[in-house]
Amino acid sequence: MEPALRLLLVLMVFMPCTGDVNVWPMPKSVSNGKQTVFISKDLKMTVVGSNYSDEKAILRDAFGRMVAVVEQDHVISESYEKSPVLVGMNVVVGSRDDELNFGVDESYSLFVPSTGHPLYAQIEAKTVFGALHALETFSQLCSFDLESRQIILQSAPWSILDSPRFPYRGLLIDTSRHYLPVPVIKRVIDSMTYSKLNVLHWHVVDEQSFPIEITSYPKLWNGAYSYSERYTKDDAIDIVQYAEKRGVNVLAEIDVPGHALSWGVGYPSLWPSAICKEPLDVSNNFTFEVIDGILQDFSKIFKFKFIHLGGDEVNTSCWTTTPHIKEWLILNGMDETDAYRYFVLRAQKIARSYGYDIINWEEPFNNFGDKLDRNTVVHNWLGGTVAEKAVAAGLRCIVSNQDKWYLDHLDATWEGFYMNEPLAKIYKPEQQRLILGGEVCMWGEQVDASDIQQTIWPRAAAAAERLWTPIEKIATNTSMVAPRLARFRCLLNQRGVAAAPLVGYGRSAPSDPGSCISQ
Amino acid sequence: MEPALRLLLVLMVFMPCTGDVNVWPMPKSVSNGKQTVFISKDLKMTVVGSNYSDEKAILRDAFGRMVAVVEQDHVISESYEKSPVLVGMNVVVGSRDDELNFGVDESYSLFVPSTGHPLYAQIEAKTVFGALHALETFSQLCSFDLESRQIILQSAPWSILDSPRFPYRGLLIDTSRHYLPVPVIKRVIDSMTYSKLNVLHWHVVDEQSFPIEITSYPKLWNGAYSYSERYTKDDAIDIVQYAEKRGVNVLAEIDVPGHALSWGVGYPSLWPSAICKEPLDVSNNFTFEVIDGILQDFSKIFKFKFIHLGGDEVNTSCWTTTPHIKEWLILNGMDETDAYRYFVLRAQKIARSYGYDIINWEEPFNNFGDKLDRNTVVHNWLGGTVAEKAVAAGLRCIVSNQDKWYLDHLDATWEGFYMNEPLAKIYKPEQQRLILGGEVCMWGEQVDASDIQQTIWPRAAAAAERLWTPIEKIATNTSMVAPRLARFRCLLNQRGVAAAPLVGYGRSAPSDPGSCISQ
């Protein structure tokens, strides 16, 4: 680090002065000043001192997107009478590696000086993904100045050191209840990056439709709603690449044995019977051949360390009432709960064979936690005491308790999203470390392309801060962050994200005329 | 026209056969066939035989956008084994002129052959704006073929001759009740082009906020909701240019004397008094100086032939109860209705001096129609018999009856939008010609960036067909067009336009899981 910047950092530590910090989520450590800096319309990026070659243009394209998003709200004056002018940003990335995966270092530092010639901001990050977060933070420091008609950055010099509290900060989307066109999914991914969410949990398939191509079992997507409401294998790869380029991992879920009625449209033998269609037929080896085929295909598309195998809400009555399955249970000395366990564990084994670590919804843990693969991550959704129990049992956990973090629950307020603490009642550090993070869930029964972004935002942003910002900086009273979240919501609107007003239930329309920042 | 195409046209006239035509709005004349044509991934545009030089890249950029929108849904295969392949489109524009304005020729013909080598589609239009409509229609003929993983165009050969029924097909947006960021307005403009709407009626200012810069009276935008909820003069020019490049005219409205409370935030003398703030003070010459300044500034920005001067919902009690205005009325021998007339006519004169033709809401016509400038266009909104009366009096008229065409009325169904006939009860051709068209109105009390597109679409599309398609082809029963409108709605979703389901009231969420085309 350049000596001048080092000195700046030292000074910032000893003279912390923080004017309004309108960044969401709040960074770990922020100091700023009182100077206004003008941003050059031809802002450059340099990489002096960087080890990263950016062959995939991850950084270059992110920089271009950042500039575009900062410049799109108003026409910027061509003339340059004001100063000082920030002419560029120097981005120093330590690692040559740009394979995104779980646990990648996302930390960064961002320095925006107010003196110097030429004036350059400095980003330093261990990986390119930290640099992407730095660019996002930088973009939120910019605003349009009506006097000069230029982009400015107020309260410089800035010194920001930042890194996330939790490594898993997720959003679930559900493309089975309603098909989401690929461009819509891409816009959701873009919006995630604005609040530094980093896992897109793609709940691809469920009871109502099977929209994705499985080349090893090509009739599975006969269960799609219609000819065109489908994702080809290449579409899935495209989505994953789009996300990864933006620092977002894609977690695929193939929920078994329940929530799988749609599988049988193409392969009816997967159903227990023609009149009893869920869960998947546990007695039929073909069921596991299909699961194997799906996971094999997925292993070529979804490179995230984890795969989600579902396992929730399994009503086994179609097993016990369908004669051939009933017989199989007896033959194998199983009752229905044994069979459920058998199914989940066999699916886990298949997934492990493709190199995945497994996430399951909480019911397998609740029912037979001691039998689960020890690397299983428990996805808490029902609520209550599950997270505590999972980590006490030595298993990793992701928190999505439905009373607070289900976005389809329109009566779940942003305040409730903000205040939901993943480490609630978990005190031992070794157990706290097992909470990987959390996820807000946008179930699709009543969302489609017309209302998904309004339903996700701004409540998901409230959770995003809970998952990113150090606990010491998390507000203990949501009224302290309401103005900043309102501004972030308005920023989202400017960026084309249809984030709903803060006031009222999820996806409420504004009730009256008024300013964006007060609604 | 090439002989082969001429023959094609003749054949199409004598052998009309129309398979499913999934174009919205329905073109004037359509014939198609049974062949499938594959679209080259490198589709070219040529201009052989065209007179138009496209210096502003209107055509070139529209072609690029069209290709992007057609190709964005799915990953397209690189390999080309199928045929025939459409390699390009030849676009012949008759006129060199590309100044957009009211009454510009928007007609076009579109021929997509199924044989020929090389295979080219042919567009012919009198103006580039007709060609833009042709490109839009072409884009709606394209779809993704899962077998070849390429874009195809089914039911070729196509022979389409098209032109709009009405020259004025508008959408009102309201940036006073809620500020709409410039990028949001641009997305609205994009979505208008998909259903061939051609006038953006920008209701810029109203009681609640004054968001636009008026350089001649720079304190007016002190009435904005906040520092950043503003449009600079350059932003307004940018919006107009963005729209014009896409064949959309921008009609600016400066509503006087009512609906103008926000003007007084910067200039309190415009208010009758500090406790009685609407309408604008009729007794104060300064009021008209400000109107003159606004219109002078507008004349440099808004190049549409028309300007809208509002004039609706004028409650004159602040005139009759404020002493200095009461005195002025007496001095000038006016009662309140005289003063209202005087105000509207004086504002009209100012607008005429800048070369504008004037549109007023219907109340001036209802109250003193015979005194209005004879070029006044009456904007019918209350309903009932006004359109008939206006044209019987020899005045032009635009229809926006609130019971059917107000988008903020969520209980106004798409069926009601579709069935609302601008020429209802107007039988004489010379009077029918005075109905310029109509407009759907997206008042902003309960819409902002989070819900505007859901509230506009798909109901505005229903009106768009009523305004474009010849009456003989307009369905007499909306169940006949529901499937096609549902498909158009899904197309909008694919294009990133958050169009709501057809079922239910305006901007309803989908009530259940299901296919896009059935909701």
Interface residues (C-beta under 8 A of the other chain):
Chain A: Q72 D73 H74 V75 S77 S143 F144 L146 R149 S176 R177 H178 Y179 P181 V182 P183 V184 R187 Q208 S209 Y225 S226 Y227 S228 E229 R230 T232 D234 D235 I237 D238 G444 E445 Q446 V447 D448 A449 S450 D451 Q453 Q454 C490 N493 Q494 R495 G496 A498 A499 A500 P501 R507 A509 P510 S511 D512 P513 G514 S515 C516 I517 Q519
Chain B: Q72 D73 H74 V75 S77 S143 F144 L146 R149 S176 R177 H178 Y179 P181 V182 P183 V184 R187 Q208 S209 Y225 S226 Y227 S228 E229 R230 T232 D234 D235 I237 D238 G444 E445 Q446 V447 D448 A449 S450 D451 Q453 Q454 N493 Q494 R495 G496 A498 A499 A500 P501 R507 A509 P510 S511 D512 P513 G514 S515 C516 I517 Q519
